[in-house]
Amino acid sequence: MSTCCRNYDEMIHLFVDGELSGRQREAFLESLRRDERLQDEVARYRRIIRTLKVFAKLKFPSDRLRKARAALVRRVSGLS
């Protein structure tokens, strides 16, 4: 990635969340236009955010959660 911005992880988050100021946004967009790795990172962060939003909307019956947890505990216990 180019060296325009000091902390790309933070800048990516701020950019995707719409929290960069006008100048910061323009500088980031310029870096984004030139840097394929940065484009990939922005796309990856956006996919993560979309996935988390979908997951947050899922409804699980509590008895299914208890059963899933119990199964997970059994599997983890079997690993040791």
C-alpha positions in Angstrom: 0.0 0.0 0.0 1.2 3.5 -0.6 2.5 5.6 2.3 -0.1 8.4 2.0 -1.9 7.5 5.2 -0.2 6.4 8.4 -2.7 3.8 9.7 -4.5 2.1 6.8 -6.5 -0.2 9.0 -8.0 2.8 10.9 -8.4 4.8 7.7 -10.2 1.9 6.0 -12.7 1.6 8.9 -13.3 5.4 8.9 -13.7 5.5 5.1 -16.2 2.6 5.0 -18.1 4.0 8.0 -18.3 7.4 6.3 -16.3 9.2 9.0 -13.4 10.8 7.1 -13.3 14.5 6.6 -13.4 15.9 3.1 -9.6 16.2 2.7 -9.0 12.8 4.3 -11.6 11.2 2.1 -10.1 12.7 -1.1 -6.6 11.6 -0.1 -7.9 8.1 0.7 -9.8 7.9 -2.5 -6.7 8.8 -4.5 -4.7 6.1 -2.7 -7.6 3.7 -3.3 -7.6 4.4 -7.1 -3.9 3.6 -7.3 -3.5 0.7 -4.9 -5.0 -2.7 -5.7 -4.1 -4.2 -2.3 -5.9 -1.3 -0.6 -8.9 -1.9 -2.8 -8.9 -5.6 -1.7 -8.7 -4.6 1.9 -11.6 -2.1 1.6 -13.7 -4.8 -0.2 -12.8 -7.4 2.6 -13.8 -5.0 5.3 -17.1 -4.3 3.5 -17.8 -8.0 3.3 -17.1 -8.4 7.0 -19.5 -5.6 7.8 -22.2 -7.1 5.6 -21.8 -10.5 7.1 -22.0 -9.2 10.7 -25.1 -7.2 9.9 -26.8 -10.4 8.4 -25.6 -12.5 11.4 -27.0 -9.9 13.9 -30.5 -10.3 12.3 -30.6 -14.0 12.6 -32.9 -15.4 15.2 -32.0 -18.6 17.0 -34.4 -20.4 19.4 -32.7 -20.6 22.7 -33.0 -24.4 22.9 -31.1 -24.8 19.7 -28.4 -22.5 21.1 -28.1 -24.7 24.2 -27.8 -27.8 22.0 -25.3 -26.2 19.7 -23.2 -25.0 22.7 -23.3 -28.5 24.3 -22.2 -30.1 21.0 -19.4 -27.6 20.8 -18.3 -28.3 24.4 -18.3 -32.0 23.7 -16.1 -31.6 20.6 -13.7 -29.3 22.3 -13.5 -31.6 25.3 -12.7 -34.5 22.9 -9.7 -32.6 21.5 -7.7 -32.6 24.8 
